[in-house]
Amino acid sequence: MAYSDSSLELPCTGLTQDASAEDLCQMGLVYSTGLGVAEDYVAAHKWFNLAALRGNEDAKIYRKDLSDAMSSQEIAEAQKAAREWLSLMN
């Protein structure tokens, strides 16, 4: 998993429906590496999924890599969280 310096407020405050794919991917990196927060693969997968939906190619790779370390139940939980976030933002 790649490491990234992030200037985003943690955890995920300030991300709106207008958040860029890059910001969403950055949030996935924050959670996947535990950068300033507890490491949380479900949250990371959620943010990578949202970034991938907006066309971020790196997020697609990170999400795939992360999926290999997650159970199908965890992946389903992350997908549900992504759908809920999208629903709240619309």
BELQUI-V453294 format. One record per residue. RES is the residue in one letter. BURIAL is b if it has 16 or more other ideal C-beta (glycine too) atoms within 10 Angstrom, else e. Layout:
((RES;BURIAL) (RES;BURIAL))
This chain:
((M;e) (A;e) (Y;e) (S;b) (D;e) (S;b) (S;e) (L;b) (E;e) (L;e) (P;e) (C;b) (T;e) (G;e) (L;b) (T;e) (Q;e) (D;e) (A;b) (S;e) (A;b) (E;e) (D;b) (L;b) (C;b) (Q;b) (M;b) (G;b) (L;b) (V;b) (Y;b) (S;b) (T;b) (G;e) (L;b) (G;e) (V;e) (A;e) (E;e) (D;b) (Y;b) (V;b) (A;b) (A;b) (H;b) (K;b) (W;b) (F;b) (N;b) (L;b) (A;b) (A;b) (L;e) (R;e) (G;e) (N;b) (E;e) (D;b) (A;b) (K;b) (I;e) (Y;b) (R;b) (K;e) (D;e) (L;b) (S;b) (D;e) (A;e) (M;b) (S;e) (S;e) (Q;e) (E;e) (I;b) (A;e) (E;b) (A;b) (Q;e) (K;e) (A;b) (A;b) (R;e) (E;e) (W;b) (L;e) (S;e) (L;e) (M;e) (N;e))
